[in-house]
């Protein structure tokens, strides 16, 4: 697909962090770029059209769980591509808000598909924003070379301070070989989205591309949402001269991937079109960073106090979340351009600019 043949694109949750970034990549080149978003107050406190959404995007304020909103939308819009971003996020939050996660992520997806059926529409291509959370702890390898799936760390393990699985090392997740086994309600609902869209697409001869995203951060993310990610939370705390608290022993690993690299991965998938009936790609930087390393870098940037490892924990949290991007590099016209050092610095500059603008207002 080329810019001249990019037809109507519908983006659910398209007024959010990723949706706004993607709109600047493609909205101006599409025949129509339509966004449905409920402007959730956790992300959009003023419930107004976000300034970061490209001017070419048509914003429809509506909830993906609302059948009537879907019927009204699809009476006017016939999408060639649907980018499904709409979701409740937050691994820890999902354990205490399971119903809202199931409604937005699972019911929101089924309402979309039912509405397409009522409208007699079958988009050529679905692009789903999934998550590394579908893997849970993924695969680990023992000293003798055997690979196993350790499952979820128990509350009792956390209480004993047993952070790792004994005599084993974690392996990077890889869609082609790592069996999904989510350890959070959020991860379970994202995997359900994959299964639901895969079944519906196969039955209707549509194509599906699943992008399993690692920890996304960067300019444009919500600074008021406590579940938006630790990079922005750590950054704001250090800016204020606070001490960053790091859980467990500080050696939790995450793959932090910059927002521009995420948007580029979606652009590559949309422009190339589907590679197969169902394709799954891991999207990250390809490099794991410990939470303590991240906290130390941010604290040093602001000359804040050294982070403190406090031994606290979150039930259901994954010890090691890192992916191999080998298959994504081979299968997509895409490669990450931002390492975590450069990306974190760019985020600090953006947050400082946002705070300066708030003060002037």
Secondary structure, DSSP 8 states (H G I E B T S, - for coil): --GGG--EEEEETTTSHHHHHHHHHHGGGSSEEEEEE---TTT-TT-S--TTS-TTEEEEE--TT-HHHHHHHHTT---SEEEE------HHHHHH-HHHHIIIIIIHHHHHHHHHHHHT---SEEEEEEEGGGGTT--EEETTS-EE------HHHHHHT--S-TTEEE--B-TTT-----SSHHHHHHHHHHHHHHHHHHHHT-EEEEEEE-EEESTTS-SS-TTS-HHHHHHHHHHTT---EE-TTS--EE-EEEHHHHHHHHHHHHHH--SSSEEEEEES-S--EEHHHHHHHHHHHTT----EE-----TT--SEE-B--HHHHHHSS------HHHHHHHHHHHHHHHHHHHHH-
